Amino acid sequence: MSRDATSAMLERIEQDNVRFLRLQFTDLLGMPKNVAIPVKQAEKALTSGIGFDGSSIEGFVRIEESDMVLKPDLSTYTLLPWRSGEYAEARFVCDVCKASGRPFEGDPRYVLRRVMEDAAKDGYIFNTGPELEFFLFRMHEGRPTTQFQDVGGYFDLAPTDLAEDVRREIILALTEMGFEIEASHHEVAESQHEIDFKYSDALHTADNVISFKFAAKTIALMRGLHASFMAKPIYGICGSGMHVNCSLAKNDKNAFYDPDAPLQLSETCMHFIGGLLRHAQAITRVANPTINSYKRLVPGYEAPCYVSWSAGNRSALVRVPSPRGNSTRVEFRSPDPTCNPYLAFAAMLTAGMEGVREKIEPPAGVDTNIYHMSIEERNRAGIETLPGDLYEANRALLADDLICRAFGSHVVEALTSVAEAEWDAYRTAVHPWELDRYLATY
């Protein structure tokens, strides 16, 4: 970091009347963590970084190698709108380094940066635009519930209520933080909402996903509501997804668009889809990282379960939206908003780039509703099924040498430890469903 850049940033911090800085990073699960420092420590943070104990962070390191350093990324500086006033607070997203100053291989942000640098060797920039869905639930005695705050439906213009007010306040806060909001609407389920923001390169977008969830939860809590990004909080209604629109750019042009090709989709686009489908099962481990994620990936609720692609069919895993030209993109529909966006985007780009480099042709597109096809029809079409639970998804990751190499052994081992611990806890617990089903009978 140059001396001039540091001086300019320190001057900006002073002009903004900032009194506290939050140095933000994410653990392996995508949970935002932060260290708050007084502004007097700003120069030290920007020049040499701020040390912290990495042994207490999920998926980081053991106690004997716990010294870590946070190094702020100056481009991520933003004021926190809900901390405005005479004395403001600001936030930097940070890279996590070892005490030696070298990047920490378990930092999800570093994993994505490394994969993007690999794609850049071929001249490609990976752009992503996620669509995050979430529920706004009522709080009771300081704890979140699953009680709806509103009873609206898809795109409803309901009478103004607390949920609508909170969604508007979230949008205003995100706009102040530099987001370009493209759309906002009520989703299919009661109390379910979606806010879409403009696409960018994958690293910037992943930072924005973390900031988005942090801002939504903070503002909802200030109004007595809980913003839940859980994949399937309520049985029998739609869960929350994070569809990811993605494309490659080369020489400032959309590499997925070819006006003379079938469907106006370039060979690069088709091969990228081929790579995504080849590695879809391994990607599922990080795109759908919780036990609960797999309650959403079931037929009948718009979430994809089958490894397929289509130019319009929403039951397919990969869909190609209709816009062309510079807006040509593919939509990867399986991720949910509990995912760590750095790892999910890294896995998607790794898979897609193998498709581009090895010219992997995708299978024929599927234009019929896959949910209505029989097992025999799916088998004849060569349509495989996504993993049905976290344990199966982790096995798919371990069997995928390409994705494992992209993540590195540290991340893969940590993800496996988390999956095994979660699965053991889940499979040995006695659930209310079992009591309802068996207690009186047996």
Beta strands, then each sheet from edge to edge (+ up, - down):
strand 1: 18-26
strand 2: 32-38
strand 3: 50-53
strand 4: 67-72
strand 5: 78-79
strand 6: 88-98
strand 7: 124-140
strand 8: 143-148
strand 9: 181-186
strand 10: 192-197
strand 11: 200-201
strand 12: 225-228
strand 13: 242-250
strand 14: 253-254
strand 15: 306-307
strand 16: 309-310
strand 17: 318-319
strand 18: 330-332
strand 19: 384-385
sheet 1: 2+ 1- 6- 4+ 3-
sheet 2: 2+ 1- 6- 5+
sheet 3: 8+ 7- 10+ 9-
sheet 4: 8+ 7- 11+
sheet 5: 8+ 7- 12+
sheet 6: 8+ 7- 13+ 14-
sheet 7: 8+ 7- 13+ 18- 17+ 16+
sheet 8: 15+ 19-
end
